[in-house]
Amino acid sequence: MKYTYLGPRGTFTEAALRSLTNASEIYAEPRVTVSAALADVRSGESDCAVVPLENSVKGVVPATLEELVCEDSPLHIGAEVQLPVTFHLMTLPGQTLAHVTTVMSHPHAHAQCRKWLDLHVPGADTVFSTSTAAAAHAVAEGTDRHVAAIASSAAAQSYGLNVVASDIGEHGHAVTRFIVATETGTHQPVTGDDRTTLVVSAEGLAVGVLVDLLQQFSSRGVNLTGIQSWPTGSELGSYYFFLDLDGHIREPAVSSAVTAVRRRATSVHVLGSYPRHQVVRPTDPRPQMAGV
C-alpha cells in the first residue's frame, strides 16, 4: 500500500501513520501540504493519505475540511487515529532560549503554545509553516540562529535540533484526530463502537431546514458528536455541514436517519463508517509524538 501524508519527515501526522495496525506494510511519502497529499489519492498516485482533521483545543483543520466537502471529487474516510499532543521548542545546536527572537510552527501549534511564548519569549516574531516538522526542517536548514521551531521531539531528532523547552502547550491532555482518506472504498465492518461522517448541503432550501435535518438523528436516538459548517462558495450564508455521529451506516437507526436526511437535503455524501479510535496515552506523562 502506498500512502502519502502531511510532511516532511517528523510530522505528527507521520506518527499517526506509523501507529496504524498495518504500518509495516505501508510505503509512505511525505507531501508539503494537506491538499498535495489528498491530490495524490484523487489522481491514483497513492492508495491512501493520512492528514489531520481536528484538534481538541483549536478545532478543525481548515485545509482538510475544505478538501472533504469538495463535491466534484469526493473522498472516503477509511479510518481515524487519535493521538495526544505535546509540543517542544527547538533551536539550532548551541543556542538557548535567550537567543530566540522568532518562533516558527503550524498555526495550531502556535495557538496552543501562545501563553507560554508570551511569558518566556515576549515580543518574538511569529512565522507560520505548513506543519510543525516543516518548521523544524526550516530551522535546521536556515542560517538565522535566532529562529526556533515548535514541533515534536521526533522532529528534533530527525533534523538535529536542540530542545530548549518541553511541554509548552497550554493543555496537557490535548488530542489531535487524523483520518485515513481514500478515493473510493467500502465501509468498515460494524464493531459496536463506530463513527459515521457525512457532508450535507441544504443550499436553496427553506428557512429552518437545518433544524429539521438534525431532528432526524435525535428522533431516532442517534447522537451527533460534531457539526462544522463550510461555505459552498455560491453566496453568503450558503454552507455545507460536516457531521460526525455515533454508530455505523449499517445500523438501522443510523441508516434510517441518513435516508430521511437524503429526502430533505440538497445533497448528502457519506464519507465513511469506521471504528472509533481510542486515545492511548503513554505511561510517560509527556508523549513524544502527536499533533499536526
Secondary structure as UniProt FT lines:
FT   STRAND          2..6
FT   TURN            9..10
FT   HELIX           12..18
FT   TURN            21..22
FT   HELIX           23..25
FT   STRAND          27..31
FT   HELIX           34..43
FT   STRAND          48..55
FT   TURN            56..58
FT   STRAND          59..60
FT   HELIX           62..68
FT   STRAND          76..84
FT   STRAND          88..91
FT   TURN            93..94
FT   HELIX           97..99
FT   STRAND          102..105
FT   HELIX           107..112
FT   HELIX           114..120
FT   TURN            122..123
FT   STRAND          125..128
FT   HELIX           132..141
FT   TURN            145..146
FT   STRAND          147..151
FT   HELIX           153..159
FT   STRAND          162..166
FT   TURN            172..173
FT   STRAND          175..182
FT   STRAND          194..201
FT   TURN            203..204
FT   TURN            207..208
FT   HELIX           209..218
FT   TURN            219..221
FT   STRAND          224..231
FT   TURN            236..237
FT   STRAND          239..246
FT   TURN            249..250
FT   HELIX           252..264
FT   STRAND          267..275
//
